[in-house]
Amino acid sequence: MSSTEFNFTDEEFLTVINLMCKMDMPAGKEFIPVAHMEELLNAERLDSLGIVVFFIWISELFGIPESDVAEFAQIEELTPRAIKDFVIANCTQTYAYADAEEFAKKCL
């Protein structure tokens, strides 16, 4: 069920981010979930390839042009809050939380 109104709570958005990060973790590496919206997404969670894949899924899930996502991904302090604000400002489609969670599982 696609729409253009983004209405994820912070908790729901963190769950989707954690799912994407966890699915991208190398085998044998322990995943430590992102606990709050102001926490930095650093190299312990996503390596350079992981960042690229993560933002491809953000682009696909929320209908944001890849060029806009690539420009945004260059910020130094990448937090779930910054990503959510970016998505709210730029999404052309979104889903109910349950649909987004299923989308993320299928794609990853």
C-alpha positions in Angstrom: 0.0 0.0 0.0 2.0 3.0 -1.3 1.3 6.6 -0.5 3.2 9.8 -0.3 2.6 10.6 3.4 5.5 9.5 5.6 4.1 8.6 9.0 6.6 6.3 10.7 7.2 6.9 14.4 10.8 7.2 15.5 10.7 3.7 16.9 9.3 2.3 13.7 12.0 4.1 11.7 14.7 2.8 14.0 13.4 -0.8 13.5 13.6 -0.5 9.7 17.1 1.0 9.9 18.3 -1.7 12.3 16.8 -4.4 10.0 18.7 -2.9 7.0 22.0 -2.6 9.0 21.7 -6.1 10.4 21.1 -7.7 7.0 24.2 -6.0 5.7 26.5 -7.2 8.5 29.3 -9.6 7.5 28.9 -13.1 8.7 30.3 -13.7 12.1 30.2 -10.0 13.1 28.0 -9.1 16.1 25.2 -6.6 15.3 24.6 -3.9 17.8 21.3 -2.2 17.1 20.9 1.6 16.8 19.3 2.6 20.1 18.2 6.2 19.5 17.6 8.7 16.7 20.7 10.8 17.5 23.2 7.9 17.4 25.8 8.0 14.7 25.8 5.3 12.0 29.5 4.6 11.9 31.8 2.0 10.4 31.0 -0.5 13.1 27.5 -0.8 11.6 28.1 -0.1 8.0 31.2 -0.3 5.9 31.5 1.7 2.7 29.7 -0.9 0.6 27.1 -1.2 3.3 26.4 2.6 3.2 25.9 2.3 -0.6 23.5 -0.6 -0.3 21.7 1.0 2.6 21.1 4.2 0.6 20.0 2.3 -2.5 17.3 0.7 -0.4 16.3 4.1 1.1 16.0 5.4 -2.5 13.9 2.4 -3.6 11.7 2.3 -0.5 10.8 5.9 -0.4 11.0 6.8 -4.1 13.9 9.3 -3.7 16.1 9.8 -6.8 19.5 8.1 -6.3 21.3 11.4 -7.1 19.6 13.1 -4.2 20.3 10.2 -1.9 24.0 10.1 -3.0 24.4 13.8 -2.2 22.7 13.4 1.2 24.9 10.4 2.1 28.0 12.6 2.1 27.1 14.3 5.4 29.6 13.6 8.2 27.2 13.0 11.1 24.8 10.4 9.7 22.1 9.7 12.3 18.7 8.1 12.0 17.2 11.5 12.8 19.0 13.1 9.8 17.9 10.2 7.5 14.3 10.5 8.7 14.3 14.2 8.2 15.7 13.7 4.7 13.1 11.1 3.9 10.3 13.3 5.1 11.5 16.2 2.9 12.1 14.1 -0.2 10.0 11.0 -0.3 7.7 10.5 -3.3 6.2 7.3 -1.9 6.0 5.5 1.4 4.3 2.6 2.9 2.6 1.5 6.1 5.3 0.4 8.6 4.4 -3.3 8.2 4.7 -3.0 4.4 8.1 -1.2 4.7 9.3 -3.9 7.0 8.3 -6.6 4.6 9.9 -4.7 1.7 13.2 -4.4 3.5 13.2 -8.2 4.3 12.5 -9.2 0.7 15.1 -6.8 -0.7 17.8 -7.7 1.7 
